[in-house]
Amino acid sequence: MQYFVRTLEKHKESSGAFSSELPCPGLAAAKAEAKRLVLAASPAVRLQADACARNREIVQTKYRCWINEQGEFRESVLV
């Protein structure tokens, strides 16, 4: 199984395309990196980060975090 983080800009001018994948050694590291990326980003960017797992060709998002329009950090654990 391979773990990675990908990001997406959520503002109106965004193309809606995910960034390139950032490999991580495990799910915990991917979740920590996702949080770090979102919290370090400019609030104007409205970055969303997903911690994902790939098993062969199947990609599953396991964790998602973002800053909402009110500037609050939000996170969701996905199965």
N, C-alpha and C positions, 0 to 999 in steps of 0.2 A: 504494500500500500504506500502511496506517495502523498504527502501533505504539502499544501501550498496556500499562499494568500493571493487574492486578486482584489483590485480596487475598482470603483466606479464612481464617477462624479455625478451628483444628483441634481445639479442646478439646471435651469431651463435651457441654457445654451449648450448643454452637454450632448455629445453624440450618443450616449448610452452604451458605449463600448467598454468592456473590461480592459484593464491594463494587462501587461504581461504578468505571468505568474512568478511569484517569489517562492522558491522551494524552502521548506522547513523540515527539521528532523522528526517532528512529531506533532500531534494535534495541539498539545499544550503550548508548544512554541509558536504554532500558527495562530492560535487565539491571541497570545500575547503580542505578536507582531501586528495583527489586525488592529488591536486596541491602540498600540503605539502609533501606527500610521494615521488613524482617525484623530486621535488627540493631538498629534503634531501638525495636522493640516490646517490651513487657513479656514476659518468658518465660512468664508465666501465660497469656497470650493464645494462644501457639503459632500464630503467624501464618505462613501460606504465601503467597508472592507469585509470580505468573506474569507473565512478559513475553510478550506475544502480538502476533501480526500479523493484520490483517484485510485481506482482498482481496475486495472486493465483499461478499458475505454469509458468506464462509468465514472462520472464526477458527481459527488454529493457535497452540497454545502452543509457544513456541520455547525457553523457559528457565523453570525452577521452582526456588525455594529456600525453606528452612524451617529452624527449629530443632527438633531431635528431642527425645524425652523425656529424654535424657541431657544436654541443653543444648548439643549440638554443632550447628554450622552445617552444613547439607547443601545441595547444589545438584545439579541435573541439567539437562543440555542435551538438549532434545527436538527431534526433526526433524518 
